[in-house]
Amino acid sequence: MNVHRAQEILAAEEKIDVECSGVAVWIDSVDSGKGLVKIHAEQNPSDARVVPAQELEEVQ
């Protein structure tokens, strides 16, 4: 996924499913300058980390 799409998903009113390495995640914030996205696992909010936007995949 690119940074722009991550920003769109973050701003969306509806829930858009996103995965990182096969794990369902929520996007918390996007650093477009660095291409990084702060995420946390849907089932484990304490599992927060920062990953490159390219590691995220929108689930259709």
HUJO-V172348 format. One record per residue. N is the residue number from 0. RES is the residue in three letters. SS is DSSP state (~ for helix, > for strand, _ for the rest). BURIAL is b if it has 9 or more other ideal C-beta (glycine too) atoms within 8 Angstrom, else e. D_CENTER is the distance of its C-alpha to the mean C-alpha in whole Angstrom. Layout:
n: [N	N]
res: [RES	RES]
ss: [SS	SS]
burial: [BURIAL	BURIAL]
d_center: [D_CENTER	D_CENTER]
This chain:
n: [0	1	2	3	4	5	6	7	8	9	10	11	12	13	14	15	16	17	18	19	20	21	22	23	24	25	26	27	28	29	30	31	32	33	34	35	36	37	38	39	40	41	42	43	44	45	46	47	48	49	50	51	52	53	54	55	56	57	58	59]
res: [MET	ASN	VAL	HIS	ARG	ALA	GLN	GLU	ILE	LEU	ALA	ALA	GLU	GLU	LYS	ILE	ASP	VAL	GLU	CYS	SER	GLY	VAL	ALA	VAL	TRP	ILE	ASP	SER	VAL	ASP	SER	GLY	LYS	GLY	LEU	VAL	LYS	ILE	HIS	ALA	GLU	GLN	ASN	PRO	SER	ASP	ALA	ARG	VAL	VAL	PRO	ALA	GLN	GLU	LEU	GLU	GLU	VAL	GLN]
ss: [_	_	~	~	~	~	~	~	~	~	~	_	_	_	_	_	_	>	>	>	_	_	>	>	>	>	>	>	>	>	>	_	_	_	_	>	>	>	>	>	>	_	_	>	>	>	>	>	>	>	>	>	~	~	~	>	>	>	_	_]
burial: [b	e	b	e	b	b	b	e	b	b	e	e	e	e	e	e	e	b	b	b	e	e	e	b	b	b	b	e	e	b	b	e	e	e	b	b	b	b	b	b	b	e	e	e	e	e	e	e	e	e	b	e	b	e	e	b	e	b	e	e]
d_center: [9	10	9	11	9	6	9	10	8	8	11	12	15	14	12	10	9	6	7	8	11	12	11	9	6	6	4	7	8	8	11	12	16	14	11	9	6	7	5	8	10	11	14	14	13	15	13	11	10	9	8	9	7	10	9	6	8	9	11	14]
